[in-house]
Amino acid sequence: MQITRQADYALRAMLYLAQLEPMRRAATSQIAEEQRIPPSFLAKIISQLSIAGLIHTSRGARGGVTLAREPEAISLLEVVEAIDGPILLNDCTEDTSSCPFGDSCAIRDIWCSAQDELVTRLRSTSFAQFVKTSSVPVAA
């Protein structure tokens, strides 16, 4: 299992925004350049994050992108799910009928447990935790 490149870029863009001073906006071109995200790809990501209510966008000379909530109120899970949908390590974790062994599958429990641990970890990790420890430079 691997996180999609789009979700990785979304996490990097959100971290960039979390590092800004409160209420400060960033141009998408600035985010793209500093986080090494292809601009056309970032435009799609920004749209998805906005629809999910994680960021605010505005156009014009004073436009840009800003977080919709404080960094401590946004989890990594919210961003990943806004881009990739719910985390699902194996189809059987959601629907036992997708497995020929159903509930009696010996491996299903480990998939469910691993998925629960990952979801819990991502849900309990906010962007504020990274702002304190991140060494990613942010241009003024």
N, C-alpha and C positions, 0 to 999 in steps of 0.2 A: 504494500500500500504506500502511496506517495501523495502528498498534498499537491494540488494542481499549481501550476506556475501562476495562474490568475489569483488564487488565494494567497500565495506567497507575496505577490506584488501588492495585493490589498493590505496585507499585514504590514508590509514595509511602508506603504503610503500612510496608513493609520498611525504608525509609530512616528513618522515624520511630523504629522499634524499634532500628535500628543506632545511633542517636544517644543512646539511653538509656545510663545507667551499666550496666556488666556485671551480669547477673542481675536487673536491675530489670524489673518487669512493668508493662504499660500496659493500662488498661481499653480495650476496643474502643470504648466511647462517647467516650473521650478521643481516641483515634486518629481516629475519624470526625469529631469536631468540629474538631480542629486541622488535619486534612488535607483537610477539606471533602469528605468521602466520605459518601454517603447510608448511614446505619447498616444498613439491610436489605441493601444491596449489599455492604457491608463484611463482614457475617456470612457470606455465601457465599464471599467471597474468603478470609477467615480459615480457613474450612473446607478450601478447596482447598490453601492454603499448609501447613496442618497435615498433610493427607494426603500432601503431597509431602515432608514431613519438614523443612520450612524453618523452622517455628515450633513452639513448644510452647504449649498453652493449658491453663488451669486455671480451674475455677469457684470460686465462693465469695467471701467477704469479702477474702481475700488472693489472689484469682484474677487472671487477666489473660493477656496474651500476651507472649511473649519469643522472641527468636531461638533457634533450635535449635543454631546454631553461631556462631562469632565472625564479625563483619561481613566480615573479609578472606577468609573461607572460603565466602562465598555470592556467587555471580555474578548479574548481571542476567539472563543467559540462563536460569538455573535458575528464576527467578521468572516470566519471560515464558512459558517452556515449561510451567510448572506451571499457568498460567492458560489459555494459548492453544494449547498443544501445540507440536510442533516448528515452527520457522520454515520457511516454504515460500513463496518469492516467486512461483513459478509451478509448476503441476503437473508440467511437464516436467523440473524439476530432480530430482524423485524418480523419475519414471517416463517414460522416453522414448516409450513406446507411447501416451501421452496426446496426443502431438503428431503430426499427419499427416506431418511431415517427419522425425520420429525423431531419430537421431543426426546426421543431415545438416543439421539446422536451424542456420542462421547465427546466430540470436539466442540459442539455448540456452546457449552458452558464457558470455555476459554475465550471464544470469540465475544460472547456477551460481556464477560468480565473485563477483557481488554478494552472493549468499546466503552464500557461504563467508566473505566479509569481514565481513558483519554478525554472523554467528554467532561468528566469532573475536573480534570486538570486544566483544560482549556477554559472552562466556565469560571474557575476560581482564579484565573490569571488575567489581570487587567493591564492595560497599557501604562498605567501609572508605575507599575513595578519595573518596567523597562526604561522609563524616562529617568529614573534614579540611577540606573546602572549602564545605560547605553552610552557608547562612545561614538555614535553616528553623528557626524558634524551637521549642523543646521546653519545655513547661511542667513544672515540678517536681512 
